[in-house]
Amino acid sequence: MVLNNRSVVLLMASMAMLVSACSSGDEPEGVAGVRVVATTTMLGDIARNIVGDGGIVEVLLPIGADPHDYEPSSFQVSVIYDADLVIANGLGLEEGLSDVLAGAADDEVNVVEVAVRVDPVSFDDREPCSTGARGICDPHVWLDPERAASIALIVGTELSLVDTSMDWQARAGLYAAEIRATDVTIDEMLASVPERDRILVTNHDSLGYFADRFGLEIIGSVIPGGSTLSEPSSADLAHLVDLIKETGVSAIFAEVAEPATLAEAIASEVDHPVRVIPLFIGSLGDPGSGADTLIRMLETNAMLIADGLS
Protein backbone atom coordinates (compact mmCIF):
# COMPACT_ATOMS: atom_id res chain seq x y z
CA MET A 1 0.00 0.00 0.00
CA VAL A 2 1.34 3.43 -0.96
CA LEU A 3 0.70 6.21 1.55
CA ASN A 4 0.33 9.81 0.44
CA ASN A 5 1.22 12.74 2.71
CA ARG A 6 -2.30 13.05 4.04
CA SER A 7 -2.42 9.35 4.92
CA VAL A 8 0.91 9.62 6.73
CA VAL A 9 -0.39 12.50 8.84
CA LEU A 10 -3.50 10.51 9.76
CA LEU A 11 -1.44 7.43 10.59
CA MET A 12 0.83 9.50 12.85
CA ALA A 13 -2.21 10.98 14.57
CA SER A 14 -3.79 7.57 15.12
CA MET A 15 -0.59 6.10 16.54
CA ALA A 16 -0.14 9.07 18.87
CA MET A 17 -3.71 8.79 20.14
CA LEU A 18 -3.19 5.07 20.81
CA VAL A 19 0.02 5.73 22.74
CA SER A 20 -1.68 8.51 24.68
CA ALA A 21 -4.65 6.32 25.57
CA CYS A 22 -2.38 3.54 26.80
CA SER A 23 -0.17 5.80 28.90
CA SER A 24 -2.66 8.14 30.56
CA GLY A 25 -4.57 5.87 32.89
CA ASP A 26 -4.70 8.53 35.61
CA GLU A 27 -6.44 11.06 33.37
CA PRO A 28 -10.22 11.48 33.24
CA GLU A 29 -11.95 9.70 30.37
CA GLY A 30 -13.35 12.91 28.95
CA VAL A 31 -12.90 16.65 29.19
CA ALA A 32 -16.03 18.71 29.75
CA GLY A 33 -16.59 21.63 27.42
CA VAL A 34 -14.90 22.66 24.22
CA ARG A 35 -11.48 21.45 23.12
CA VAL A 36 -9.50 24.32 21.60
CA VAL A 37 -6.01 24.13 20.12
CA ALA A 38 -3.99 27.33 19.54
CA THR A 39 -0.73 27.35 17.62
CA THR A 40 1.11 30.18 19.41
CA THR A 41 1.35 31.27 23.02
CA MET A 42 -0.30 34.60 22.17
CA LEU A 43 -3.31 32.93 20.57
CA GLY A 44 -3.38 30.48 23.46
CA ASP A 45 -3.63 33.35 25.94
CA ILE A 46 -6.48 34.91 23.97
CA ALA A 47 -8.31 31.57 23.85
CA ARG A 48 -7.80 30.85 27.56
CA ASN A 49 -9.15 34.25 28.56
CA ILE A 50 -12.33 33.49 26.62
CA VAL A 51 -12.74 29.76 27.27
CA GLY A 52 -11.97 29.96 31.00
CA ASP A 53 -13.71 27.08 32.76
CA GLY A 54 -15.77 26.29 29.67
CA GLY A 55 -13.30 23.82 28.23
CA ILE A 56 -9.63 23.13 27.67
CA VAL A 57 -7.09 25.05 25.59
CA GLU A 58 -3.96 23.30 24.30
CA VAL A 59 -1.08 25.42 22.96
CA LEU A 60 1.22 23.76 20.43
CA LEU A 61 4.28 26.00 20.68
CA PRO A 62 6.11 26.09 24.00
CA ILE A 63 7.21 29.39 25.53
CA GLY A 64 10.27 30.70 23.73
CA ALA A 65 9.77 28.72 20.52
CA ASP A 66 10.08 30.48 17.17
CA PRO A 67 6.75 30.03 15.35
CA HIS A 68 8.50 30.30 11.98
CA ASP A 69 10.33 26.98 12.25
CA TYR A 70 8.52 24.94 14.91
CA GLU A 71 7.40 21.45 13.88
CA PRO A 72 4.75 19.51 15.84
CA SER A 73 5.23 16.14 17.52
CA SER A 74 3.06 13.21 16.49
CA PHE A 75 1.11 13.62 19.74
CA GLN A 76 0.39 17.27 18.89
CA VAL A 77 -0.89 16.16 15.49
CA SER A 78 -3.39 13.93 17.29
CA VAL A 79 -4.43 16.86 19.51
CA ILE A 80 -5.13 18.95 16.40
CA TYR A 81 -7.32 16.24 14.89
CA ASP A 82 -9.25 15.85 18.15
CA ALA A 83 -10.03 19.56 18.60
CA ASP A 84 -13.39 21.28 18.27
CA LEU A 85 -11.57 24.41 17.13
CA VAL A 86 -8.00 25.02 16.00
CA ILE A 87 -6.88 28.66 16.09
CA ALA A 88 -3.89 29.45 13.87
CA ASN A 89 -2.32 32.77 12.98
CA GLY A 90 -1.65 32.02 9.31
CA LEU A 91 -0.01 34.30 6.72
CA GLY A 92 3.06 32.03 6.78
CA LEU A 93 3.87 32.50 10.47
CA GLU A 94 3.68 28.81 11.43
CA GLU A 95 5.77 27.56 8.50
CA GLY A 96 6.62 24.24 10.14
CA LEU A 97 2.96 23.59 10.95
CA SER A 98 1.48 24.55 7.60
CA ASP A 99 1.27 21.05 6.08
CA VAL A 100 -0.31 19.54 9.20
CA LEU A 101 -2.84 22.37 9.50
CA ALA A 102 -3.71 22.15 5.80
CA GLY A 103 -4.14 18.38 6.07
CA ALA A 104 -6.38 18.75 9.12
CA ALA A 105 -8.52 21.35 7.35
CA ASP A 106 -8.85 19.03 4.35
CA ASP A 107 -10.16 16.38 6.73
CA GLU A 108 -12.79 18.81 8.02
CA VAL A 109 -11.07 19.73 11.27
CA ASN A 110 -12.27 23.24 12.17
CA VAL A 111 -9.06 25.21 11.51
CA VAL A 112 -9.44 29.00 11.64
CA GLU A 113 -6.63 31.32 10.52
CA VAL A 114 -7.21 34.68 12.19
CA ALA A 115 -4.57 37.05 10.81
CA VAL A 116 -6.10 37.23 7.35
CA ARG A 117 -9.35 38.42 8.97
CA VAL A 118 -7.91 41.49 10.76
CA ASP A 119 -6.84 43.60 7.79
CA PRO A 120 -3.21 42.47 7.37
CA VAL A 121 -0.75 44.72 5.57
CA SER A 122 1.97 44.04 3.06
CA PHE A 123 5.72 44.14 3.60
CA ASP A 124 6.02 45.57 0.08
CA ASP A 125 4.30 48.81 -0.89
CA ARG A 126 4.44 47.68 -4.51
CA GLU A 127 2.43 44.50 -3.93
CA PRO A 128 -0.66 44.60 -1.71
CA CYS A 129 -1.38 41.85 0.76
CA SER A 130 -4.58 41.05 -1.15
CA THR A 131 -2.57 39.39 -3.94
CA GLY A 132 -1.95 36.44 -1.62
CA ALA A 133 1.68 36.13 -2.71
CA ARG A 134 3.79 34.04 -0.34
CA GLY A 135 5.74 36.11 2.17
CA ILE A 136 4.03 39.38 1.25
CA CYS A 137 1.64 39.76 4.19
CA ASP A 138 2.98 40.71 7.61
CA PRO A 139 1.75 38.00 10.03
CA HIS A 140 2.62 39.80 13.32
CA VAL A 141 -0.90 41.13 13.86
CA TRP A 142 -1.04 40.41 17.62
CA LEU A 143 1.36 43.31 18.29
CA ASP A 144 -1.41 45.82 17.50
CA PRO A 145 -3.87 45.88 20.44
CA GLU A 146 -6.80 46.75 18.19
CA ARG A 147 -6.15 43.78 15.91
CA ALA A 148 -5.56 41.55 18.94
CA ALA A 149 -8.96 42.63 20.28
CA SER A 150 -10.51 41.79 16.91
CA ILE A 151 -8.94 38.33 17.08
CA ALA A 152 -10.59 37.81 20.47
CA LEU A 153 -13.97 38.64 18.93
CA ILE A 154 -13.31 36.24 16.05
CA VAL A 155 -12.50 33.47 18.53
CA GLY A 156 -15.74 34.20 20.38
CA THR A 157 -17.73 33.93 17.17
CA GLU A 158 -16.04 30.68 16.15
CA LEU A 159 -16.66 29.15 19.59
CA SER A 160 -20.34 30.05 19.34
CA LEU A 161 -20.52 28.04 16.11
CA VAL A 162 -19.17 24.85 17.71
CA ASP A 163 -20.76 25.11 21.15
CA THR A 164 -24.02 26.85 22.04
CA SER A 165 -23.86 26.11 25.77
CA MET A 166 -22.26 29.46 26.65
CA ASP A 167 -22.31 33.06 25.49
CA TRP A 168 -18.83 32.98 24.03
CA GLN A 169 -19.26 36.30 22.24
CA ALA A 170 -20.00 38.07 25.53
CA ARG A 171 -16.89 36.56 27.07
CA ALA A 172 -14.85 37.60 24.04
CA GLY A 173 -16.24 41.12 24.21
CA LEU A 174 -15.16 41.55 27.83
CA TYR A 175 -11.64 40.35 27.07
CA ALA A 176 -11.41 42.46 23.89
CA ALA A 177 -12.20 45.51 26.03
CA GLU A 178 -9.27 44.63 28.33
CA ILE A 179 -6.93 44.44 25.34
CA ARG A 180 -8.16 47.77 23.99
CA ALA A 181 -7.55 49.40 27.37
CA THR A 182 -3.84 48.65 27.06
CA ASP A 183 -3.77 50.82 23.94
CA VAL A 184 -4.09 53.90 26.16
CA THR A 185 -1.46 52.60 28.57
CA ILE A 186 1.05 52.10 25.76
CA ASP A 187 0.38 55.58 24.35
CA GLU A 188 1.18 57.02 27.77
CA MET A 189 4.40 54.98 28.01
CA LEU A 190 5.62 56.23 24.63
CA ALA A 191 4.55 59.85 25.14
CA SER A 192 7.93 60.74 26.63
CA VAL A 193 9.81 59.82 23.43
CA PRO A 194 10.50 62.96 21.35
CA GLU A 195 9.25 62.97 17.76
CA ARG A 196 12.79 63.04 16.35
CA ASP A 197 13.67 59.86 18.26
CA ARG A 198 10.62 57.77 17.34
CA ILE A 199 12.54 55.62 14.87
CA LEU A 200 13.23 51.91 15.15
CA VAL A 201 15.77 49.42 13.87
CA THR A 202 14.63 45.84 14.40
CA ASN A 203 16.17 42.39 14.17
CA HIS A 204 13.54 41.29 11.63
CA ASP A 205 10.41 42.86 10.18
CA SER A 206 8.10 42.15 13.09
CA LEU A 207 7.12 45.50 14.63
CA GLY A 208 5.26 47.04 11.70
CA TYR A 209 1.80 46.86 13.27
CA PHE A 210 3.06 48.14 16.63
CA ALA A 211 4.92 51.00 14.95
CA ASP A 212 1.93 52.03 12.83
CA ARG A 213 -0.39 51.92 15.82
CA PHE A 214 1.78 54.11 18.06
CA GLY A 215 3.37 56.57 15.66
CA LEU A 216 6.83 55.05 15.29
CA GLU A 217 8.89 54.65 12.12
CA ILE A 218 10.93 51.55 11.24
CA ILE A 219 13.93 52.56 9.16
CA GLY A 220 15.66 49.20 8.86
CA SER A 221 15.86 45.55 9.90
CA VAL A 222 18.83 43.23 10.33
CA ILE A 223 17.01 40.25 8.77
CA PRO A 224 14.87 41.21 5.76
CA GLY A 225 11.25 40.11 5.59
CA GLY A 226 8.88 38.79 8.18
CA SER A 227 10.57 35.45 8.84
CA THR A 228 13.53 34.80 11.12
CA LEU A 229 14.60 32.16 8.56
CA SER A 230 15.64 34.77 5.97
CA GLU A 231 19.29 35.70 5.53
CA PRO A 232 20.65 39.22 4.91
CA SER A 233 23.40 39.87 2.41
CA SER A 234 26.66 41.56 3.37
CA ALA A 235 25.52 44.58 1.35
CA ASP A 236 22.27 44.71 3.38
CA LEU A 237 24.22 44.70 6.64
CA ALA A 238 26.68 47.36 5.47
CA HIS A 239 23.80 49.59 4.38
CA LEU A 240 22.14 49.19 7.78
CA VAL A 241 25.36 50.16 9.59
CA ASP A 242 25.55 53.32 7.46
CA LEU A 243 21.90 54.10 8.15
CA ILE A 244 22.35 53.77 11.91
CA LYS A 245 25.40 56.04 11.79
CA GLU A 246 23.53 58.61 9.72
CA THR A 247 20.41 58.72 11.91
CA GLY A 248 22.10 58.34 15.28
CA VAL A 249 19.84 55.43 16.29
CA SER A 250 20.83 54.22 19.75
CA ALA A 251 19.05 50.86 19.91
CA ILE A 252 18.37 47.76 17.85
CA PHE A 253 15.30 45.84 18.97
CA ALA A 254 15.75 42.08 18.79
CA GLU A 255 13.71 39.10 20.09
CA VAL A 256 14.10 37.37 23.42
CA ALA A 257 13.68 33.94 21.80
CA GLU A 258 16.15 34.47 18.95
CA PRO A 259 19.95 34.85 18.75
CA ALA A 260 20.96 38.50 18.36
CA THR A 261 24.43 37.78 16.99
CA LEU A 262 23.99 39.80 13.80
CA ALA A 263 22.38 42.70 15.64
CA GLU A 264 25.26 42.79 18.12
CA ALA A 265 27.78 42.67 15.26
CA ILE A 266 26.10 45.64 13.58
CA ALA A 267 26.01 47.57 16.86
CA SER A 268 29.76 47.02 17.25
CA GLU A 269 30.40 48.53 13.79
CA VAL A 270 28.72 51.84 14.61
CA ASP A 271 30.82 54.73 15.92
CA HIS A 272 28.35 55.66 18.68
CA PRO A 273 26.85 53.51 21.47
CA VAL A 274 24.03 51.22 20.28
CA ARG A 275 22.21 48.87 22.62
CA VAL A 276 20.63 45.60 21.50
CA ILE A 277 17.35 45.34 23.41
CA PRO A 278 15.39 42.05 23.34
CA LEU A 279 11.61 42.26 23.03
CA PHE A 280 8.93 39.60 23.34
CA ILE A 281 7.75 39.07 19.77
CA GLY A 282 6.98 35.49 18.68
CA SER A 283 6.27 34.09 22.11
CA LEU A 284 5.04 35.11 25.53
CA GLY A 285 7.57 35.01 28.36
CA ASP A 286 7.90 32.72 31.32
CA PRO A 287 5.99 33.47 34.52
CA GLY A 288 7.66 36.44 36.22
CA SER A 289 9.08 37.80 32.95
CA GLY A 290 6.54 40.61 32.76
CA ALA A 291 5.33 39.16 29.46
CA ASP A 292 3.47 36.02 30.50
CA THR A 293 0.17 37.28 29.06
CA LEU A 294 -0.53 39.07 25.80
CA ILE A 295 -1.47 42.30 27.59
CA ARG A 296 1.63 42.27 29.78
CA MET A 297 3.73 41.37 26.73
CA LEU A 298 2.51 44.45 24.84
CA GLU A 299 3.05 46.75 27.81
CA THR A 300 6.52 45.35 28.62
CA ASN A 301 7.59 45.79 24.99
CA ALA A 302 6.32 49.39 25.08
CA MET A 303 8.28 50.07 28.25
CA LEU A 304 11.46 48.62 26.72
CA ILE A 305 11.00 50.59 23.51
CA ALA A 306 10.38 53.84 25.38
CA ASP A 307 13.51 53.26 27.45
CA GLY A 308 15.57 52.36 24.38
CA LEU A 309 14.54 55.47 22.47
CA SER A 310 14.80 57.96 25.35
SULVENZI-V358331 format. One record per residue. N is the residue number from 1. PHI is phi in degrees with one decimal (* if undefined). OMEGA is omega in whole degrees, 0 to 359 (NA if undefined). D_LAST is the distance of its C-alpha to the last C-alpha in whole Angstrom. Layout:
# SULVENZI-V358331
n/phi/omega/d_last
N/PHI/OMEGA/D_LAST
N/PHI/OMEGA/D_LAST
This chain:
# SULVENZI-V358331
n/phi/omega/d_last
1/*/179/65
2/-97.6/181/62
3/-99.6/172/59
4/-86.6/185/56
5/-60.4/181/52
6/-64.4/180/53
7/-65.5/179/55
8/-63.2/179/54
9/-60.6/179/51
10/-64.0/179/53
11/-63.7/177/55
12/-60.0/181/52
13/-63.7/180/51
14/-63.9/179/55
15/-63.1/181/55
16/-65.3/179/52
17/-66.6/178/53
18/-65.8/178/56
19/-61.5/180/54
20/-62.5/181/52
21/-64.7/182/55
22/-81.3/187/57
23/-115.3/185/54
24/-125.7/184/53
25/-63.3/182/56
26/-85.9/183/54
27/-87.3/176/52
28/-63.3/183/53
29/-65.2/181/55
30/-138.7/177/53
31/-111.7/180/50
32/-70.8/177/50
33/90.3/184/48
34/-78.2/174/46
35/-108.2/182/45
36/-117.7/173/42
37/-115.8/175/40
38/-118.0/182/36
39/-74.3/187/35
40/-106.1/179/32
41/-65.5/179/30
42/-67.9/178/28
43/-67.4/177/31
44/-63.0/179/33
45/-66.1/177/31
46/-59.4/182/31
47/-62.2/182/35
48/-65.4/178/35
49/-68.3/179/34
50/-93.3/183/37
51/-68.7/180/39
52/53.3/180/39
53/-88.5/182/43
54/-89.6/180/44
55/166.3/181/44
56/-128.5/178/43
57/-118.0/175/40
58/-105.2/179/39
59/-111.5/185/36
60/-73.6/184/37
61/-84.4/175/34
62/-73.6/176/33
63/-57.3/178/30
64/92.1/181/28
65/-77.9/176/30
66/-84.4/182/29
67/-64.4/183/31
68/-70.2/185/31
69/-128.1/181/34
70/-77.0/177/35
71/-118.3/186/39
72/-77.6/172/41
73/-78.8/178/44
74/-63.5/177/47
75/-64.5/180/47
76/-65.6/175/44
77/-60.1/180/46
78/-64.6/179/48
79/-63.5/177/46
80/-59.3/183/45
81/-69.3/182/48
82/-96.6/187/49
83/-82.6/169/46
84/-77.8/181/47
85/-149.8/175/43
86/-112.9/181/41
87/-105.8/178/38
88/-118.8/177/36
89/-75.0/182/33
90/83.4/183/35
91/59.0/175/34
92/82.3/182/34
93/-64.9/184/31
94/-91.0/187/34
95/-60.0/181/36
96/-74.3/180/38
97/-102.0/192/39
98/-61.5/182/40
99/-66.6/180/44
100/-64.7/180/44
101/-65.0/178/43
102/-65.2/179/45
103/-64.8/178/48
104/-65.3/179/47
105/-62.7/177/47
106/-61.2/179/50
107/-93.5/172/52
108/69.3/166/51
109/-72.4/185/48
110/-79.7/180/46
111/-100.0/181/43
112/-118.8/174/40
113/-95.5/191/37
114/-92.5/188/35
115/-62.2/181/32
116/-66.2/184/35
117/-98.6/181/35
118/-123.4/173/32
119/58.4/179/31
120/-67.9/180/30
121/-114.6/184/28
122/-94.6/171/29
123/-72.7/188/27
124/-118.8/180/29
125/-61.0/183/30
126/-83.9/182/33
127/-134.7/183/35
128/-67.1/180/34
129/-58.9/184/34
130/-64.7/178/37
131/-69.6/179/39
132/76.4/180/38
133/-64.4/183/38
134/-62.3/176/37
135/80.8/182/33
136/-84.5/184/32
137/-82.2/176/31
138/-78.2/184/27
139/-86.3/191/28
140/-84.6/189/25
141/-68.8/183/26
142/-67.0/181/25
143/-82.8/171/21
144/-105.0/183/22
145/-56.0/181/23
146/-66.5/177/25
147/-68.5/177/27
148/-62.0/177/27
149/-63.5/178/29
150/-63.7/177/31
151/-61.8/178/32
152/-58.4/180/33
153/-66.9/177/35
154/-63.9/179/37
155/-61.2/178/37
156/-59.9/179/39
157/-64.0/181/41
158/-64.3/178/42
159/-63.8/180/43
160/-67.0/179/45
161/-80.8/182/47
162/-103.9/182/48
163/-152.1/182/49
164/-99.4/185/50
165/-78.5/181/50
166/-137.0/176/47
167/-88.3/184/45
168/-64.8/182/42
169/-67.1/176/40
170/-67.1/177/40
171/-61.2/180/38
172/-64.4/179/36
173/-63.5/178/35
174/-63.8/181/34
175/-70.6/178/32
176/-58.9/178/30
177/-64.5/177/30
178/-64.1/179/28
179/-64.0/181/26
180/-64.2/180/25
181/-64.6/181/24
182/-71.5/177/21
183/-57.8/179/20
184/-66.3/180/19
185/-58.8/181/17
186/-66.4/176/15
187/-55.3/180/15
188/-66.0/179/14
189/-63.3/185/11
190/-89.5/184/9
191/-62.3/183/10
192/-77.5/182/8
193/-82.3/180/6
194/-61.0/182/8
195/-56.1/183/11
196/-67.2/183/11
197/-102.2/185/7
198/-87.2/180/9
199/-123.7/186/11
200/-123.2/163/12
201/-118.9/186/14
202/-118.5/179/16
203/-74.6/168/19
204/-145.7/189/22
205/-74.0/185/22
206/-124.5/187/21
207/-104.5/183/18
208/-59.5/181/20
209/-67.1/179/21
210/-62.5/181/18
211/-62.9/180/16
212/-62.5/183/19
213/-66.6/190/19
214/-116.6/171/15
215/70.3/176/15
216/-110.9/180/13
217/-123.2/176/15
218/-93.5/183/16
219/-102.9/180/17
220/-177.2/177/19
221/-136.4/180/20
222/-66.2/180/21
223/-104.1/183/24
224/-71.8/177/26
225/84.7/186/27
226/-90.7/181/26
227/-110.7/175/28
228/-71.7/181/27
229/-86.4/178/31
230/-72.1/180/30
231/-130.0/178/30
232/-79.3/174/28
233/-86.0/177/30
234/-63.3/178/30
235/-67.2/177/29
236/-59.5/182/27
237/-66.3/179/25
238/-63.4/178/25
239/-63.3/181/24
240/-67.1/176/21
241/-58.5/179/21
242/-61.5/181/21
243/-65.7/180/19
244/-66.4/177/16
245/-61.5/185/17
246/-66.9/185/18
247/-90.6/182/15
248/75.3/179/12
249/-56.3/185/11
250/-110.8/180/9
251/-151.4/169/10
252/-114.6/183/13
253/-97.6/182/14
254/-106.2/179/17
255/-121.9/179/20
256/-56.0/188/21
257/-84.9/186/24
258/-122.5/176/24
259/-59.8/181/25
260/-110.9/185/22
261/-58.7/181/24
262/-66.2/179/23
263/-61.2/179/20
264/-66.6/178/20
265/-64.9/178/22
266/-63.9/179/20
267/-58.3/181/17
268/-72.0/181/20
269/-86.9/184/22
270/-88.5/185/19
271/-89.2/170/19
272/-139.0/184/15
273/-61.7/177/13
274/-132.6/178/13
275/-90.7/171/12
276/-101.5/187/14
277/-113.2/179/13
278/-75.1/174/16
279/-115.9/175/16
280/-91.9/186/19
281/-116.9/186/21
282/-89.3/181/25
283/-154.8/168/26
284/-66.8/178/25
285/-97.6/176/24
286/-66.6/173/27
287/-54.0/182/28
288/90.3/181/25
289/-79.5/187/22
290/85.1/181/21
291/-138.7/184/21
292/-86.6/169/25
293/-131.8/180/26
294/-61.0/181/24
295/-63.3/179/23
296/-67.3/176/21
297/-59.9/180/20
298/-61.8/182/18
299/-71.4/177/16
300/-65.3/177/15
301/-59.9/179/14
302/-62.0/179/12
303/-63.0/179/11
304/-66.4/178/10
305/-67.0/179/8
306/-59.2/178/6
307/-65.5/182/5
308/-68.3/183/6
309/-94.4/184/4
310/-85.1/NA/0
